[in-house]
Each structure stands twice: as C-alpha cells, then as structure tokens.
Amino acid sequence: MKTVKRELQDGVEIGGKLAREFEMREATAGDMFDAEALAPADKQVAYHGALISRQLVRLGDMPGPIDFDIIRRLTPVDFGILYAAQQELEALGKPPSNNDDAGTT
C-alpha cells in the first residue's frame, strides 16, 4: 500500500505537543465506509475530513487512525495539505490511462 509523508504548515496540538509531520496511506473501501458513518458523502468537506482521519498512519507521534475531532481543529491551510496528499494517493492508485487508441473504433 502506497504512503506519502509530508508536513503541515501550522500543525495541531496533540497531547501538549505540536504535531506537524504526517504519514498517509491509500484509502480502502473500509475507510470509505467508516468515513460515511462519521460524515455523509454528500457533505464533501466533512466526508473527506473523516476519510483523512482513517487514512492517516501517523500525525506527529500519534498513530492512526486519528480522531475526527483532531482533524476538525486543523487550520484550513493544513486541511488543504492533507486533502492534497489524499488526492495524490488516489491518483497513484489509479491505473495509467491508455489513450493510444483514442478516437478509433
């Protein structure tokens, strides 16, 4: 399973320590089901936040999954960093497209 390691700009306090470094893995179907239990899929920001909470392998020293309430405390900039990592992992998991025969029948 693919993972990415990045750093948040502002960080979030967890247990009296500022957490900035994170590691995120690809989502599984189970992560998606768990995220929907926390936030309906039609509420895109909340759903992606809930999915991120399941995908985080680590945030600072805290192992994942990360409590959704911690994700809710992030600054918009840091949420954007996590969302970008989530989208990067989603793209890495997709098979390459074959456009060699585009437009032919």
C-alpha positions as CSV (number, residue, x, y, z in Angstrom):
1,M,0.0,0.0,0.0
2,K,1.4,3.4,-1.0
3,T,2.0,6.1,1.6
4,V,3.2,9.7,1.5
5,K,5.0,11.7,4.2
6,R,4.6,15.4,4.4
7,E,4.5,18.2,6.9
8,L,1.7,20.6,7.9
9,Q,2.3,24.3,7.9
10,D,0.7,25.2,11.2
11,G,0.3,21.9,12.9
12,V,-2.2,20.8,15.6
13,E,-1.7,20.3,19.3
14,I,-2.0,16.7,20.4
15,G,-1.2,15.8,24.0
16,G,0.5,19.1,24.7
17,K,2.8,18.7,21.6
18,L,2.6,20.4,18.3
19,A,2.2,17.8,15.6
20,R,3.3,18.7,12.1
21,E,4.7,15.6,10.4
22,F,2.2,13.1,9.0
23,E,2.1,9.9,7.0
24,M,-0.9,9.0,5.0
25,R,-1.8,5.8,3.1
26,E,-4.1,4.9,0.3
27,A,-7.8,4.6,1.3
28,T,-9.5,1.3,1.5
29,A,-13.2,0.5,1.0
30,G,-13.4,0.0,4.7
31,D,-12.0,3.6,5.3
32,M,-14.8,4.9,3.0
33,F,-17.5,3.0,4.9
34,D,-16.1,4.3,8.2
35,A,-15.9,7.9,6.9
36,E,-19.6,7.7,5.8
37,A,-20.5,6.7,9.3
38,L,-18.9,9.9,10.6
39,A,-20.0,12.3,7.8
40,P,-22.3,11.7,4.8
41,A,-20.7,11.5,1.4
42,D,-22.8,14.4,0.1
43,K,-21.1,16.7,2.6
44,Q,-17.8,16.7,0.7
45,V,-15.6,18.6,3.2
46,A,-16.8,16.6,6.2
47,Y,-16.6,13.3,4.3
48,H,-13.0,14.0,3.1
49,G,-12.0,15.0,6.6
50,A,-13.5,11.8,8.0
51,L,-11.7,9.8,5.3
52,I,-8.4,11.6,6.0
53,S,-8.8,10.7,9.7
54,R,-8.9,7.0,8.7
55,Q,-6.1,7.2,6.2
56,L,-3.5,8.9,8.5
57,V,-0.9,6.3,9.5
58,R,0.6,8.9,11.9
59,L,0.2,12.5,12.9
60,G,3.1,13.7,14.9
61,D,3.8,11.0,17.4
62,M,0.2,9.8,17.4
63,P,-0.5,6.6,15.4
64,G,-3.6,6.5,13.2
65,P,-6.4,6.3,12.8
66,I,-6.7,9.9,14.1
67,D,-9.8,11.1,16.0
68,F,-12.1,13.1,13.7
69,D,-12.2,15.9,16.3
70,I,-8.4,16.4,15.8
71,I,-9.0,16.8,12.1
72,R,-11.7,19.4,12.8
73,R,-9.2,21.5,14.8
74,L,-6.8,21.9,11.8
75,T,-6.4,25.3,10.0
76,P,-7.8,25.5,6.5
77,V,-4.3,25.6,5.1
78,D,-3.3,22.3,6.9
79,F,-6.6,20.7,5.9
80,G,-5.7,21.6,2.3
81,I,-2.3,20.0,2.7
82,L,-3.9,16.8,3.9
83,Y,-6.5,16.9,1.2
84,A,-3.8,17.4,-1.5
85,A,-2.0,14.3,-0.1
86,Q,-5.2,12.4,-0.2
87,Q,-5.7,13.3,-3.8
88,E,-2.1,12.4,-4.7
89,L,-2.6,9.0,-3.2
90,E,-5.8,8.5,-5.1
91,A,-4.1,9.4,-8.4
92,L,-1.2,7.0,-7.6
93,G,-3.7,4.1,-7.1
94,K,-5.3,4.6,-10.4
95,P,-4.1,2.5,-13.4
96,P,-2.4,4.6,-16.1
97,S,-4.9,5.5,-18.9
98,N,-4.3,4.2,-22.4
99,N,-5.0,7.0,-24.8
100,D,-3.1,5.4,-27.7
101,D,-6.3,4.4,-29.5
102,A,-8.4,7.4,-28.6
103,G,-10.9,8.3,-31.2
104,T,-10.7,5.0,-33.0
105,T,-13.5,2.5,-33.3
